[in-house]
Amino acid sequence: MTILDTIIAQKRTEVAALRPRAAELKRLAMARSERRDFASALRRPDGRVALIAEVKKASPSAGVIRPDFDPVAIARHYESGNASCLSVLTDEKFFQGHLDYLRRIRETAKLPLLRKDFIVDELQIHEAAAAGADCVLLIVACLKQDELVHLSRVASDCRLDALVEVHDEAELDRALAAGAKIIGVNNRDLKTFKVDLATTERLAERCRGAEAPPTFRRDGILVAESGIHTRADVERLARCGVNAILVGESLMRSHDIPAKVRELIGL
């Protein structure tokens, strides 16, 4: 059993606990009025690669990344550094996150918010919308194709964007077939945990090539995730047509978060 299998099993347990609140969560999700346009924020008017800055205390592979963890203060640092969007880890068991972090950041931050979690059921999308998310993460490796299509539609019904994460060509083809408008390429191999930016370079070519639907070639947003530490990394990814990067660990380990944000986006 892989770590991903273990996480998915835990998520299904968490979803079961949410079932009694299903009607309430859907009502709250649909009643929400304010929405921040996550996708549009990833198209910077200055043409630079946009940054989705991640509020992340820990991970299964790295352990605790930021001992002095204050999610609201970190979000403020990201905003002051000119990040485009925020990603908030809400998984409790494996990443030491919490949905309350998203709620608290929503109250103070002005940037669009991604709920970063392992979504396996529509209840989690309703929960995300009710908590103030503007976008949810859908990981292709966690979902069957009919689930991916269904959850994408649920997100759209809730007026949320969906960042659809892929790791290889087969997953990319599934994401494109499901109509994904924002595709995130995770450079971390989920089996070996090896990180290689060449993954994004390889899949970017496929995203912009004849294999991709014309709508994605023209308007799709490509996000690179994992293994991004320096301005040189960002410039390398920009050359292959990436619109945005999602960065957590290198920002969370920085002693000067706003300066690190500005370094990555070239300000």
N, C-alpha and C positions, 0 to 999 in steps of 0.2 A: 504494500500500500504506500503510495507516494504522499508527500506532504500536501499536494493539491487535493488528493482523494480525502485525506484527513480533514482538510479545511472545508471541503464541500459537504462532508458528512455533518460537521459541526453547524454549518449554515442551515442545513435542512432541519436540524434540531431547533435552531433559533427561529426559523420560519414557523415551525409547529407551535411554538410559544406565542407567536404573533396572531395566529388564526382567530382567537376570540375577539381581536380588535380589527378584523378585516374591514368591516363596514365603516367603522370610525376612521381608519387610516385612509380609505378611499375617499370618504367625504372631505377630510382635511386636505388631501392632495388636490382634489378637484376645486376646492373652494379658495385655494391660494391665489392671491391676486398679483403680487409683485413677481416679476421674472427678469432675470438678467441674461442677456444673450451670450452664452458661453462660446458658441461657434464663431460669432462675429468678433469676439474679443481676441480670437486666435489669428485674426488677419490684421496685423499691425499696420497703421497708416504710413509708418516710416519704412515699411518693407522689411524690417528686421524679423528674425525668428522670434516668435512669441514664447514666453515662458509660463508654464503651469508649475507653480512652486508648491511643493508638497509639505504639509504639516504632518510629520511622521516621527513618533517617539522611538519605535523599535521595529525589528523585523525578525522572522525566525532564523535567518542566516547570520545577521549581524548582531543580534541581541539589542540592548538599549543603545541607541545612537545619540540621544540627547538627554543626559540625566536631569539637567535644569530645564525641564520641558514645561513651557507655558504656551498653550496653543494660540491664545488671543494675541499675546505679545509677538509671537512668531509671525502670525498673519499680518500684523501691523508692520513688521520689518519687511515682509515681502512687498507690501503695498508701497512702502516708502522707497524701495529699490526699483520700482516700476515693473513688477511682474504683471502679466496679463490676466491670469486666472489663478485660483487656489485649488489645490487638491487636499482633501481632508481624510485621513485614514480613520475609519469608524469601526474596524474590526477590533474587538476587545481581546479575545483569547490568544491570537497569534501576533498581533501588531501593537497591542496595548493602546489601541485607539478607543474612541467612544462617540456615539451619535451626539452626545451633548457638546462635544468640541465643535461640531458643525453648527449646531444651534447658536452657541456662544459667538462663534466667528461671524455668523450671519448678522448678528446684532451690531457688530462694530465695523466689519469690513465692507467695502463697496464693490469688490471684484466678484465676478461670477464664481460659483463654487461647484466643484466635483465631489460627489460622495465616492470615495475610494473604498470599495469593499468587494466581496465575492457575491454577486447577485445571482440567485438561482430561482427566484420566485417574484411574481408581481407585487406581493406584499412589501418586499424590500424597496421597490420603486415608489410605491405609495408612501412608505415611511420616509424615504429620502425627500420626496417633494414636500411632505408635511413639515420636515425639519429644516427646510430652506435650501435644499440643493437645486442647482440649475442644470446639472448633468449627472449621469450615472455611468459607471464603468460596467461594460459587458465583456467578459472574458470568453472568447470563443472556445478555448480549451475546457471550460467548465460546463458548456451547454451543447445540447443536441441542436440540429438546425432548426427544427420547428420551435424550440424554446427560444433560440436567438431571435427569430423572426417575431414571435409573440411578444417577447420582452421589449424589443425595439418599438413595437407598436404601442405597448403600454406606456413607455417613456414618452413617446410622441403625444399620446392622449393627455398625459400630465403636463405637457408643454416643457418637457425636459429634453436636452440633447443627450445623445449616447456616444460615449467614447468606446469604440469596439476594438478590443485588444487582440492582437495576433502575434504568433511566434514563428510561423513558417508559411510557405507558399499555399499549402492546403487550407490552413486557417484563413489566410488572406482571401482566397477564392470564396470561401464560405461567407466571410464578412461582406464582400462585394455583392455576392448573390442575395444577401439579406437586405441590401440597400443601404449599407452603412455610409454615412456622410462624413464622419470623423473616424479615422482608423489610427490606432496607436500600435506601433511596432515595438514590442518588448525585446530588447537585445539580450535578455537573460534567458538561457535555455532552462526550461522548467525541470528537466531531468538531471542535467549536470551542474546547473547554476553557473555555468561559464557565461561570461558577458563578452559580446563581440559587436562593435558598432557596424561591422560589415553586414549584419543581419538587416539593419535598416536600409543600407545602400542597395542590397540585393532586392528587397521587397519594394523599395521605392521605384525601382526601374519597372517592376511589374505593375505597380499602381498607375504609373504614367504611360504604360504601354498599351498595345492593342488588346491585351487580355482584359483590361479594366473597362467598365461601362463608360461611355462618353461623358455622362454626367459627373462621374467621379474624376475623370481626367481633367475636366474643365473646372469643377467647383469643389471637389473633395479636399478635405483637410488631412494632412499626414502629420502625425505626432511621433517623435522618437522618444522611447522610454528606456531607462536604465543605462548605467555605464557612462554617464555624461558628467565630467568633472572640470573641464577647462574650456576656455574660449576656443582653443584649437579644436576640441571635440565638436563644439557647436558649428564652427566654420566648416568642418568636414561634413557634417550632416546637412548644412545649408546647401552645399554644392550638389547634393543629390535630390534637392527639391522638397526638403522638410519644411513645413509651415510653423511647427511648434515643437518644443521639447518639454518633457515632464521630468523634473529633477527633485529628488528628495534628499538622499543621504549626503551628498556633497554640500548642500546648503545647510542641512541640519548640523553638520560637523564644523561649520564655519564659525569663527570668533566674531566676524562682522558680516552678518547676513545681508544687509542692504548692499554692501560693497560687493559681495559675492554674486548677488543677483545682477548688479550692473555689469560686472565682469563678464558673466555668461551671455548677456544680451548685447554686449558691446557698447555700453554707454560710458 
